[in-house]
């Protein structure tokens, strides 16, 4: 079992390849499985894309005794959250709205694992609008929009872990660029 030195412990594995590397996801899943084997409590795995989530779900399938809860387009969010709260040894794989606005405390959530920094995809309509506006105003779209947005989203993801004064947990971040 992991020993928590503080309320939340941040761990960034150094040996992982860059998130764009094809070997990233298999190695990331190995890190998640290693933590799952010693962690007492549930894990929320937050992904920056649906493709990454589906790839991770395939790689995890049949490799852990923990219940896998996978948020797919069209699945019922509240039902998944209820299952996650009830089984404090489950793995919830999610994207999008799970980065914010969920409240799970205690052993039901002891670890949040974030695959990579949550930058908006380049074809995102808001990112395209910001790119156009930045060009018009002489700003840098990456520094002035993309980085602040990613920081806010990252903080929202981290905020899922500590919901009460008694909560403690582990933040696992796969993106070594952090």
C-alpha positions in Angstrom: 0.0 0.0 0.0 1.2 3.5 -0.8 2.2 5.7 2.1 1.0 9.3 1.7 3.5 11.7 3.0 1.1 14.7 2.4 -2.5 15.1 1.6 -1.7 14.6 -2.1 1.4 13.1 -3.6 2.4 13.9 -7.2 4.2 11.3 -9.2 5.5 11.8 -12.8 7.2 8.6 -14.1 10.5 9.7 -15.7 11.0 6.7 -18.0 7.9 7.3 -20.2 8.2 8.3 -23.8 6.6 11.5 -25.0 2.8 11.4 -25.3 2.9 11.5 -29.1 5.1 8.4 -29.2 3.4 5.1 -30.2 4.9 3.4 -27.2 3.5 5.9 -24.7 0.1 4.4 -24.0 1.3 0.8 -23.5 4.0 2.0 -21.1 1.5 4.4 -19.4 -0.9 1.5 -18.8 1.9 -0.5 -17.2 2.5 2.4 -14.8 -1.2 2.5 -14.0 -1.3 -1.2 -13.3 1.7 -1.0 -11.0 0.0 1.7 -9.0 -3.4 -0.2 -9.0 -1.6 -3.2 -7.6 -0.6 -1.4 -4.4 -3.3 1.3 -4.1 -6.1 0.9 -1.6 -8.9 2.8 -3.3 -10.4 3.8 -6.6 -8.6 5.4 -9.5 -9.9 8.0 -11.9 -8.1 7.9 -15.2 -8.5 11.2 -17.1 -7.7 11.2 -20.8 -7.3 14.1 -23.2 -9.1 12.3 -26.0 -11.6 9.6 -26.7 -9.1 7.7 -28.8 -6.6 7.6 -25.9 -9.4 6.5 -23.5 -10.5 3.7 -25.9 -6.9 2.6 -26.4 -6.3 2.5 -22.7 -9.5 0.5 -22.1 -8.4 -2.1 -24.6 -4.9 -2.3 -23.0 -6.4 -2.7 -19.5 -9.1 -5.2 -20.4 -8.5 -8.5 -18.6 -5.3 -7.3 -16.9 -6.7 -6.2 -13.5 -9.1 -7.6 -11.0 -10.5 -4.1 -10.5 -13.8 -3.2 -12.1 -13.3 -1.1 -15.3 -15.9 1.7 -15.7 -15.5 3.3 -19.1 -17.2 6.6 -20.0 -18.0 6.3 -23.7 -20.0 8.8 -25.8 -23.7 8.2 -25.0 -23.0 6.5 -21.6 -24.8 7.7 -18.5 -22.4 9.9 -16.5 -24.3 9.8 -13.2 -24.7 6.0 -13.4 -21.0 5.6 -13.8 -20.2 7.9 -11.0 -22.6 6.0 -8.7 -20.9 2.7 -9.6 -17.5 4.3 -9.0 -18.6 5.6 -5.5 -19.9 2.2 -4.6 -16.9 0.1 -5.5 -13.8 1.7 -4.0 -11.5 -0.6 -5.9 -12.7 0.4 -9.4 -11.0 2.2 -12.3 -13.0 4.9 -14.0 -11.7 5.9 -17.4 -13.1 9.2 -18.6 -12.7 12.4 -20.7 -14.5 15.7 -21.1 -16.9 16.6 -18.3 -15.1 14.3 -15.8 -12.3 16.8 -15.6 -14.6 19.1 -13.6 -17.8 19.0 -11.6 -17.6 15.6 -10.0 -17.4 15.0 -6.3 -16.1 11.7 -5.0 -14.4 11.6 -1.6 -12.8 9.0 0.6 -11.4 5.7 -0.5 -13.6 5.7 -3.6 -11.0 8.1 -5.1 -7.4 7.7 -4.0 -5.7 8.3 -7.3 -6.1 10.5 -10.4 -4.1 9.5 -13.4 -3.8 12.1 -16.2 -2.3 10.8 -19.4 -1.1 14.1 -20.8 -1.4 17.8 -20.4 -5.0 18.7 -21.5 -4.3 21.0 -24.5 -7.3 21.6 -26.8 -7.1 19.7 -30.1 -5.9 21.9 -32.9 -9.2 21.5 -34.8 -11.3 22.5 -31.8 -13.6 25.3 -32.8 -12.7 27.5 -29.8 -9.0 26.9 -30.5 -9.5 27.9 -34.1 -11.4 31.1 -33.0 -8.6 32.0 -30.6 -6.0 31.4 -33.3 -7.8 33.8 -35.6 -8.2 36.4 -32.9 -4.6 36.1 -31.8 -3.5 36.6 -35.4 -5.7 39.7 -35.6 -4.3 41.1 -32.3 -0.7 40.1 -32.7 -0.8 37.6 -29.8 0.7 34.1 -29.6 -2.1 31.6 -29.6 -0.1 28.9 -27.8 1.3 31.2 -25.0 -1.7 33.4 -24.6 -4.6 30.9 -25.0 -3.5 27.2 -25.2 -1.2 27.2 -22.1 -3.6 29.1 -19.8 -6.5 26.9 -20.9 -4.5 23.7 -20.3 -3.4 24.9 -16.9 -7.0 25.6 -15.9 -8.2 22.2 -17.1 -5.3 20.5 -15.3 -6.1 22.2 -12.1 -9.7 21.2 -12.5 -8.6 17.6 -12.9 -6.4 17.7 -9.9 -9.3 19.2 -7.9 -11.2 16.0 -8.2 -8.9 14.3 -5.8 -9.1 16.3 -2.6 -12.8 17.0 -1.8 -12.6 17.1 2.0 -10.1 17.7 4.8 -9.7 14.0 5.3 -9.0 13.1 1.7 -5.6 12.0 0.6 -4.3 10.6 -2.6 -1.9 10.2 -5.5 -1.7 12.3 -8.6 -0.1 10.3 -11.4 0.8 12.3 -14.5 2.1 10.6 -17.6 3.3 13.7 -19.5 6.9 14.2 -18.6 6.8 17.7 -20.2 5.1 18.9 -17.0 
